Amino acid sequence: MATWRSAGVGLASGLIFATGLVLSGMTDPGRVLAFLDFAGDWDPRLALVMAGAIGVHFSWLWLSARRQPVEAQPFSIAPRTPVTRSLVLGAAVFGVGWGLSGYCPGPAVVSLGLGAREGSVFLAAMLGGMLIFQLFEARQRARADERVSDAAMLPR
């Protein structure tokens, strides 16, 4: 029962998010690129959409924290983790992809539902990048495991 409820909440949240993207025009890569064009005809609408989203999320966190003690809350705030080379590189690649295409994952999925072909090209490239990352990570883990097993075999 909880799984269906969770899936229903996720679906409803996704539909609300998609509706907001469409209503605000954020599925149009031209608007996103105009936001990134500080030297030209800068469009601040994306900043307003982000500020609205941050306000809604902050309100939800504040209300949920008041409703029940932290130990009883059904969610967790992400733990503090160090900034790694992988994180910085991933953020840079994401930013370059966003800047070149005008899409980020959420609007790309919504635009795909609206029939925009460019969104499908972006999503295919994004999924390909995710696959390459998974393959790279698996190879790195295998190498690390191999080094550990080699070290265990060395005489002490």
trRosetta pair geometry for C-beta under 8 A, 3 or more apart (Angstrom, degrees):
i j d omega theta_ij theta_ji phi_ij phi_ji
1 4 6.0 -58 -155 36 33 107
1 5 6.3 31 151 -18 67 109
2 5 5.5 -55 -146 39 34 114
2 6 6.1 37 155 -21 67 106
3 6 5.7 -53 -146 37 29 111
3 7 6.3 29 154 -18 63 106
4 7 5.6 -53 -145 38 31 111
4 8 6.2 35 153 -22 65 106
5 8 5.6 -53 -149 35 30 113
5 9 6.5 30 152 -17 64 104
6 9 5.8 -52 -148 36 32 110
6 10 6.3 33 152 -18 64 107
7 10 5.5 -55 -148 38 32 114
7 11 6.2 34 153 -20 66 105
8 11 5.7 -51 -145 36 31 111
8 12 6.3 29 156 -16 64 106
9 12 5.8 -54 -145 39 30 110
9 13 6.2 31 154 -20 64 108
10 13 5.7 -55 -145 38 28 111
10 14 6.2 29 156 -19 64 108
11 14 5.7 -56 -148 37 29 112
11 15 6.4 28 155 -18 65 106
12 15 5.8 -55 -148 36 31 110
12 16 6.4 31 154 -18 65 105
13 16 5.8 -55 -149 37 31 110
13 17 6.2 33 152 -20 65 107
14 17 5.5 -53 -146 37 31 114
14 18 6.2 32 155 -19 66 105
15 18 5.6 -51 -143 37 31 111
15 19 6.2 34 155 -21 64 105
16 19 5.7 -54 -148 36 30 112
16 20 6.4 31 153 -19 63 106
17 20 5.7 -57 -152 36 30 112
17 21 6.5 31 152 -20 64 104
17 106 6.5 -88 151 -159 124 128
18 21 5.6 -52 -150 33 33 113
18 22 6.4 29 154 -16 66 105
18 106 7.8 -149 -87 179 64 91
18 109 7.7 -87 -100 101 109 99
18 110 4.6 167 -140 -106 90 113
18 113 7.2 6 -157 47 138 151
19 22 5.9 -56 -149 38 31 108
19 23 6.1 26 156 -15 67 111
20 23 5.8 -56 -138 41 29 108
20 24 6.0 15 165 -8 66 114
20 26 7.9 5 126 28 73 126
20 49 7.4 134 156 -151 106 105
20 53 8.0 124 140 -79 154 98
21 24 6.3 -67 -142 45 23 101
21 26 4.6 -92 -151 68 73 106
21 27 5.3 86 146 -48 104 90
21 106 6.4 -167 -77 136 147 106
21 107 5.4 -172 -164 -98 137 79
21 110 5.0 156 89 19 143 173
22 25 7.8 33 177 -69 28 28
22 27 5.8 3 -95 -4 57 131
22 110 6.4 -143 -56 172 88 133
22 114 7.4 151 -107 -71 112 135
24 45 6.7 163 177 164 95 112
24 49 4.9 93 176 -96 160 124
25 28 5.2 -28 176 17 81 119
25 31 5.2 119 131 -49 106 166
25 45 6.8 0 65 136 116 153
26 31 6.4 -111 -107 91 41 133
26 32 6.7 76 -156 -66 70 97
26 45 7.8 -154 -74 123 84 108
26 46 6.4 110 -113 -107 105 83
26 49 5.8 91 -61 -127 137 177
26 107 5.4 -116 130 -93 87 130
27 107 4.7 -177 -106 -159 57 95
27 110 5.1 -106 -98 100 124 115
27 111 4.6 161 -171 -72 105 90
27 114 6.4 86 153 12 154 150
27 116 7.3 170 159 -3 107 149
27 119 7.8 -17 -168 -80 95 134
28 31 4.5 76 84 1 103 106
28 32 7.3 174 93 -6 57 83
28 102 7.8 -51 134 154 45 130
29 32 5.4 -56 -150 40 44 111
29 33 5.9 42 153 -19 74 106
29 101 6.3 -92 -134 147 138 60
29 102 2.5 97 -167 104 94 135
29 103 5.7 -47 -94 -49 108 74
29 107 8.0 148 -75 127 67 135
29 118 6.7 -77 -12 117 143 146
30 33 5.8 -54 -142 41 29 109
30 34 6.2 34 154 -23 63 106
30 102 6.6 17 -42 -151 26 158
31 34 5.6 -52 -148 34 31 113
31 35 6.7 36 150 -23 62 100
31 43 5.9 -105 -156 106 67 154
31 45 6.2 -48 -174 67 116 129
31 46 6.8 146 141 -52 94 100
31 102 7.9 109 53 -169 53 117
32 35 5.6 -50 -157 28 35 114
32 36 6.8 25 149 -11 65 106
32 46 6.1 88 -116 -80 60 143
32 98 7.3 -106 158 177 132 89
32 102 4.4 137 69 -164 115 77
32 103 7.2 145 48 -68 162 28
32 104 7.7 -174 -143 -9 153 90
32 107 7.4 -174 -53 60 141 169
33 36 5.6 -58 -150 41 38 109
33 37 6.3 42 149 -30 68 108
33 99 7.6 99 -116 -159 76 50
33 102 4.5 -51 -41 -96 98 109
34 37 5.4 -52 -143 29 35 116
34 40 7.8 -100 -138 91 66 109
34 41 6.1 -44 -146 98 102 87
34 42 6.7 136 163 -149 74 25
34 43 3.6 41 121 7 118 121
35 42 7.1 57 -135 -163 30 71
35 43 5.3 -69 -67 74 61 84
35 44 7.1 105 -121 -110 85 20
35 45 6.9 -103 -78 55 110 69
35 46 3.9 -12 -94 23 161 131
35 47 6.8 167 -148 -27 117 81
36 98 7.9 157 -69 125 146 94
36 99 5.6 176 -176 -122 163 84
37 40 4.2 -35 160 47 120 106
37 41 6.4 17 103 55 131 55
37 42 5.9 -155 89 -88 72 60
37 43 7.7 46 49 9 99 82
38 42 5.5 32 -122 -89 39 125
43 46 7.1 78 106 -2 91 91
44 47 4.9 -49 -171 37 75 119
44 48 6.3 77 133 -24 86 98
45 48 5.5 -55 -153 35 39 112
45 49 6.4 40 151 -20 70 102
46 49 5.5 -50 -148 35 37 113
46 50 6.3 37 152 -18 67 104
47 50 5.7 -53 -147 38 32 111
47 51 6.3 34 152 -21 65 105
48 51 5.6 -50 -144 35 32 112
48 52 6.4 36 154 -20 63 103
49 52 5.8 -55 -153 35 30 113
49 53 6.5 29 151 -18 64 106
50 53 5.7 -55 -148 37 33 111
50 54 6.2 33 154 -19 67 105
51 54 5.7 -52 -145 37 31 111
51 55 6.3 35 153 -22 63 106
52 55 5.6 -55 -149 35 30 114
52 56 6.5 29 155 -17 65 104
53 56 5.8 -53 -148 36 32 109
53 57 6.2 26 156 -14 66 109
54 57 5.9 -58 -145 42 30 108
54 58 6.0 32 157 -21 66 109
55 58 5.8 -53 -141 37 26 110
55 59 6.3 28 157 -19 62 107
56 59 5.8 -57 -152 35 28 112
56 60 6.5 29 152 -20 64 105
57 60 5.6 -52 -149 34 34 112
57 61 6.4 33 154 -17 66 104
58 61 5.8 -54 -149 37 32 111
58 62 6.2 31 154 -18 65 109
59 62 5.7 -57 -146 39 30 111
59 63 6.1 25 158 -14 66 109
60 63 6.0 -58 -143 41 27 106
60 64 6.0 21 162 -15 65 112
61 64 6.1 -59 -140 40 25 105
61 65 6.2 25 160 -20 63 110
61 77 7.8 59 -133 -86 122 115
62 65 6.0 -58 -148 35 25 110
62 66 6.7 20 155 -15 61 109
63 66 5.8 -61 -152 37 32 109
63 67 6.3 36 153 -30 67 108
64 67 5.5 -50 -146 27 35 118
64 68 7.4 -35 178 36 64 86
64 73 6.3 84 154 -132 109 120
64 75 7.5 9 153 37 156 120
65 70 7.0 5 -135 -79 84 79
65 73 7.5 -22 -97 -77 52 144
68 72 4.6 -94 158 86 121 117
68 73 5.9 158 87 -74 109 70
69 72 5.1 77 63 15 80 102
69 73 7.5 -128 100 -29 41 85
70 73 5.7 -42 -153 3 36 118
73 76 7.5 138 97 -77 107 50
76 79 7.8 -4 146 -46 118 77
78 81 7.6 -67 157 -2 102 105
81 84 8.0 -41 144 -18 103 103
83 87 5.6 -121 -156 74 59 139
83 88 6.6 64 171 -51 99 98
84 87 4.7 104 54 3 75 100
84 88 7.2 -144 95 -1 42 86
85 88 5.9 -57 -149 40 32 109
85 89 6.1 30 155 -17 67 110
86 89 5.8 -56 -142 40 28 110
86 90 6.1 29 158 -19 64 109
87 90 5.8 -57 -146 38 26 110
87 91 6.3 26 156 -18 63 108
88 91 5.8 -55 -147 37 29 111
88 92 6.4 30 153 -20 63 106
89 92 5.7 -55 -149 35 31 112
89 93 6.4 29 155 -17 65 105
90 93 5.8 -54 -146 37 31 109
90 94 6.2 34 154 -20 65 106
90 133 7.9 54 -105 -115 110 141
91 94 5.6 -53 -147 37 31 115
91 95 6.2 32 154 -20 64 107
92 95 5.7 -55 -148 37 30 112
92 96 6.4 29 155 -18 64 105
93 96 5.8 -53 -147 36 31 110
93 97 6.3 31 155 -17 64 107
93 129 7.2 170 150 -162 135 142
94 97 5.9 -60 -150 39 28 110
94 98 6.2 26 154 -18 65 109
94 104 7.6 44 -179 -129 97 96
95 98 5.6 -54 -143 38 30 111
95 99 6.0 27 158 -17 66 109
96 99 5.8 -57 -143 40 28 109
96 100 6.1 22 160 -15 65 110
97 100 6.0 -59 -141 39 26 105
97 101 6.0 -7 171 9 65 116
97 103 7.9 -56 145 74 89 79
97 122 7.7 120 173 -150 106 94
97 125 7.4 -180 -140 118 122 125
97 126 7.3 113 172 -87 154 86
97 129 7.8 -72 -76 -30 152 165
98 101 6.7 -74 -135 52 20 88
98 102 7.4 64 179 -105 55 8
98 103 6.9 -125 -127 79 58 38
98 104 5.1 9 -111 -76 111 87
99 102 7.9 24 -164 -65 17 46
101 118 7.3 164 -165 167 98 108
101 122 5.0 117 -180 -103 156 118
103 107 5.6 -145 -143 89 73 104
103 108 4.2 76 178 -72 128 99
103 111 7.0 -92 -115 22 120 144
103 118 7.3 179 -38 130 134 99
103 119 6.3 155 -115 -114 149 68
103 122 4.4 12 70 -158 150 171
104 107 5.9 73 53 28 69 101
104 108 6.8 -140 90 -14 25 101
105 108 5.6 -65 -144 36 26 114
105 109 6.5 25 164 -19 66 104
105 123 7.8 92 -134 -107 67 79
105 126 6.3 147 -95 -168 89 163
106 109 6.1 -59 -155 32 28 106
106 110 6.6 20 153 -11 64 108
107 110 5.4 -56 -144 41 38 111
107 111 5.9 38 157 -21 71 106
107 119 7.6 -125 130 -116 68 115
108 111 5.8 -53 -142 38 29 109
108 112 6.4 37 152 -26 61 102
108 119 4.5 160 -159 -153 63 86
108 122 4.7 -119 -128 95 133 128
108 123 5.2 163 147 -61 124 88
108 126 7.1 127 90 -6 166 147
109 112 5.6 -50 -153 28 31 116
109 113 6.9 31 149 -15 62 102
109 119 7.4 -169 -48 176 12 123
109 123 6.9 102 -79 -94 61 129
110 113 5.6 -55 -158 36 36 112
110 114 6.5 28 147 -14 67 108
110 119 7.8 -119 70 -139 49 153
111 114 5.3 -57 -147 42 39 110
111 116 3.9 -43 170 43 102 131
111 118 7.2 -38 138 74 142 84
111 119 3.4 175 93 -66 110 146
112 115 7.8 65 -179 -59 29 15
112 116 6.8 -80 -75 56 32 78
112 119 4.4 -139 -57 116 69 125
112 120 5.4 108 -116 -70 101 75
112 123 6.1 6 -63 -18 139 148
114 119 7.8 91 51 5 90 155
116 119 4.4 80 87 -4 102 110
116 120 7.6 177 99 -9 60 80
117 120 5.7 -54 -160 31 44 110
117 121 6.7 43 147 -19 71 101
118 121 5.6 -52 -152 34 39 112
118 122 6.4 40 150 -19 68 104
119 122 5.6 -54 -149 37 33 113
119 123 6.2 32 154 -18 67 107
120 123 5.6 -51 -143 39 33 111
120 124 6.2 37 156 -22 65 103
121 124 5.8 -52 -148 35 29 111
121 125 6.5 27 153 -15 63 107
122 125 5.8 -60 -151 39 30 109
122 126 6.1 30 152 -21 67 108
123 126 5.5 -52 -142 37 32 113
123 127 6.2 31 158 -17 66 105
124 127 5.9 -54 -145 39 28 108
124 128 6.3 32 152 -20 62 107
125 128 5.5 -54 -148 37 31 115
125 129 6.4 34 153 -20 64 104
126 129 5.7 -54 -151 35 31 112
126 130 6.5 32 151 -19 64 104
127 130 5.5 -50 -147 35 35 113
127 131 6.4 38 152 -21 65 103
128 131 5.6 -53 -149 34 32 113
128 132 6.4 34 152 -19 65 104
129 132 5.6 -51 -146 35 33 112
129 133 6.4 36 153 -20 64 104
130 133 5.6 -52 -150 35 32 114
130 134 6.5 34 152 -20 65 103
131 134 5.7 -52 -149 34 33 111
131 135 6.4 31 153 -16 65 105
132 135 5.8 -56 -149 38 31 111
132 136 6.2 32 153 -20 65 108
133 136 5.6 -57 -146 38 30 112
133 137 6.2 29 156 -19 66 107
134 137 5.8 -54 -144 38 29 110
134 138 6.3 31 156 -20 64 106
135 138 5.8 -54 -147 35 29 111
135 139 6.4 29 154 -18 63 107
136 139 5.8 -58 -151 37 30 111
136 140 6.3 30 152 -19 65 107
137 140 5.6 -54 -146 37 32 112
137 141 6.3 33 155 -19 66 104
138 141 5.8 -53 -147 36 30 111
138 142 6.4 32 153 -20 63 106
139 142 5.7 -52 -147 35 31 112
139 143 6.5 32 153 -19 64 104
140 143 5.8 -54 -150 36 31 111
140 144 6.4 31 152 -18 65 106
141 144 5.6 -54 -147 38 33 111
141 145 6.2 34 154 -19 66 106
142 145 5.7 -53 -146 38 30 112
142 146 6.3 35 152 -23 63 106
143 146 5.5 -53 -148 34 31 114
143 147 6.5 32 153 -20 64 103
144 147 5.7 -52 -150 34 33 111
144 148 6.5 33 152 -19 64 105
145 148 5.7 -54 -150 36 33 112
145 149 6.3 27 155 -14 67 106
146 149 5.9 -56 -145 40 30 106
146 150 6.2 33 153 -20 65 107
147 150 5.6 -53 -145 37 30 113
147 151 6.2 32 155 -21 64 106
148 151 5.7 -55 -147 36 29 111
148 152 6.4 32 152 -22 63 105
149 152 5.5 -50 -148 32 35 115
149 153 6.7 34 153 -20 63 106
150 153 5.9 -61 -156 33 32 111
150 154 7.2 45 147 -36 63 95
151 154 5.8 -38 -158 8 40 116
